[in-house]
Amino acid sequence: MPRPERAFRTPAIILKRRDFGEADRLLTILTPQHGKRDVIAKGARKPTSHKTGHVELFTRSDLLLHKGRDLDIVVQAEMTEPYLALREDLGRGAYASYAAELLDRFTASGDDLPGLFMLLDETLARLCVDPDPRLAVRYYELHLLDLVGFRPELIECVISREPVQPQDQFFSFALGGVVSPAYAHAHRGAAVVPISMLALKLLRHMQRSPYSQVRSLTIAPALHDEAERILLGYITFTLERQLQSVEFIRRIRR
């Protein structure tokens, strides 16, 4: 019986980075085939280390990992995509922090969800160049929710299961989708909030369309605010916590 390989090479996006011991770094990484995992980059805090600069936050690197008893060890690291704009622009960097924190909260160590690595990788690239990074973030939220099993229902009423009519509706954070006006008042206790038909159409379009068909949209600030309010409310209710990066984004806007 062949012995399992002790080392493997993988692309990885750095989600979190913490000091560990006197000179090491503890990294949370996302990989395309090995899921999310915590790894140790030994000596990465030393100025002379070859790993220094190759394990920066929100970058994609090629890592050689050695399987350890508790944590994998980074043997080699080579940055392959720095996403420089995320460090040069405070606002874009804040959105990248939000994207990484959101993924981290919705996944556990060892989770290997197909499509998650590509979604985050593409989102970081979009946040570097897109003129409207808020649109890229809303698209990311919807498709992340889909991949982790919390896809919001936007086509039919979650109570009656009847198709939504072309009029203003309500959204239930607890039930995870649209509630028709006829049923909304009886379910106020289920965290039900109003949603305009225009915002609902926008979310539907982002949910079902490739980003190439979404990026050309010009969204009014008020509509952006409404879509953000709905999705952040649903995410916060589902996670049962407020994300730290959300408040940072709000401070930057102010």
N, C-alpha and C positions, 0 to 999 in steps of 0.2 A: 504494500500500500504506500503510494507516494506521500512524502511529508509535505504539509502545507508550506507555501512560500512564506518566508519571514519578512520579506520586503516587497513593496509594490510602489509603482510610480503612478501619479494621478494629477490631473488639473485640479485646482482648488481655489475657491474664493474665500478670502479671509473675512469672517463675520464679526469676530470679537478677538481682542488681544489683551491679555492681562500679564502683569509681572508675576514671576514665579521663582521663588528662591532668590539667590543673589544675582544671577546673571541670565536666567532663562525666561522664556515667554510661554504662557499657556494660550494656545490658539483654539478658537472654534472655527472650523472650516466646513464648507459645503463642497462636496465632490459629485461628479455626474454618476458614478457607479457604486460608490461606497457610502453615500448619504452624508449626513451631518455627523461630525465627530470632533472630539477634543484631542489635541495633539500637543506635544512638548517640542519647542524649538530651543534646544540646549545652547547656551551661550549667545543667544540672539541679541541680548542687550549690550554685549561687549562691542565697542567701536570697531574692533579688528575682525569681528565675526563675518564670515562670508554670507551668513543668512541675513545680517542687518540690511534693511532696505528692500529685501525680497519677500518680507512677510508683513507688509503694511496693510492697514485696514482698507477694505473695499477694493482690493486688487486681486487679479487672477495670477496665480503662480503655478509653476510645475514643481510638484513636490515628490521627493523620494522618501517614503515612510517605512520605518522599521517597526514591526509589530512588537509592542511591549506587553508586559503583564497586565498593567492597568490602562496605560495610555500609549498610543503610537508615538514614535520619536521621529522628528524631521531630520533626516540625514543630509539631504541636499534641498536647496530651494532656488528657483530661478523665476523672477517675475516675468510674465509673458504679456500682461496688459495692465498698465499702471492706472488707467482712468484718471489722468492728471487733473481734469477739470473738477473732479470731486474734492480735490485738495486746494485748488486755486480759487474756487467760488464757494463761499460759505453756505449760500442757500442750496446749491446743488449737493454739497456735501451733507447738509442736514437731511435732505430727502434720501440720500444713500444710507445714512444712519437709520432712518425710519424703515427703509426697505429691508435692511439686514435685521433690525430688531423684530420686525413683524414676522419674518421667516423663522427667526430663532424661537419666538414665543409659540408659534403654531406647530413646531416640530420638536421631537425628542432626539437625543443622541442615538445614532444608529438608524434613524428613519431614512429610507431610501425611496423617495417618491419620484417616479418618472416625470421628467419635464421641469422639475423644480430648479435644477442647476441652469438650464438654458433660459428659463424665465428670468432669474435673477441676473444672469450674465447680460442678457439683452437689455434689461431694465437699467443696469448701471451704464451701459453704452448710450442708451437714450438720454439718461440724465446728464451726460456729458455734453450733448450737442443739441437736444431739442429746444426750440424757443419757448415751449410751454412745458416745463418739467412737471407741473401739477397734473397734466393730462397723462403723462407717462406713469405717474404714481397711481392715479385712479385705475388705469388699465392694469397695472401690476396687482393692486389690491383685489380686483375682481377675479383675475386669473389665478392668483395665489389661493383665494378662498375656494375656487373650483378644485384645485389640485389637492388641498388638504381636507376636502370633504364638507365644506360649509358654503357651497354655492348658493347665493341668494336666489329665491324664486321671484322672477320679474315678469313672467308671462301670464300667470293665472293667480287668482286669489288663493292664498294658502289655507283659507277656511272653507270656502264654497267649492274650490277647484274649478271655478268658471273662468273663462278667458277675461282678462282685464279690458274694460271698455276705455275708449279714448277720452278720458277725463281725469282730473286730478284724483289721486288715490291716497292711501296711507301705507305705511311700512311698519311691520312689526319686527323689532329686534329679537324678541323672544321666539317668534314663530319662523323667523328667517325669510321673510318675503313680503310681497304686496298684499294688502288687505283692502277689499272693495269698500267704498263708503257705507254701503248698507250694513256691513258687519263691524265696522271700525269702532263705533260707540259702545258696542257690547263687549269689546275686548281692550278697553283702555288700560287694563291692568297688565297687558302683555307688552308694555313699552311700545305703544303705537304712536307714530308721528306722521304728520302730513308729508306727502311728496307730490310735486307737480308733475303733470304729464310730460312736460319738456325734460325734466330731470330723469324721469323713468325711461323715456326714449333714449336719452344719452347713455344711461347705464346699460340698457339692452344692447345698444349698438356696440359698446365696448366689450360686452360679454360675449357676443357672437361673432365679432369681426376680427380679422387680422389687424395688427397695429398699423400696417401700411394704409389701411382705410380709415384709421382713427386719427393719425398724426396731423392730417390736413385740416381738422376741425378748428374753427375759431370759437372759443367758448367765452361767453360773457362772465365777468367776475361773480355776479350774483348766482349764476347757474353752477359755476365752479364751487362756490361756497355751499350750495345746497347738496350737490353730489358728495362733497367731502363730509358734510354733516351726516348724511345718511350712512355712508360706508364706515366712517369712523365710529358712529354710534353703534352700528352692528358689530364691528370688530371689538370695540371696548366691552360691549355686553357679552359677547361670546368668550372673550379671554378673561372676563371678570377683573380687568385691571386697565389702568391708563398707561399707555406707552410713554416712556420717558422722552423719546425723541419728538413726540407731538408738541409738547410744551416748548421745546427748543425751537421748533419751526415757527410757532406762534410768536415767540420773542423776536425772532429775526424779522418777521413780517412787520411787527410794531416798530 
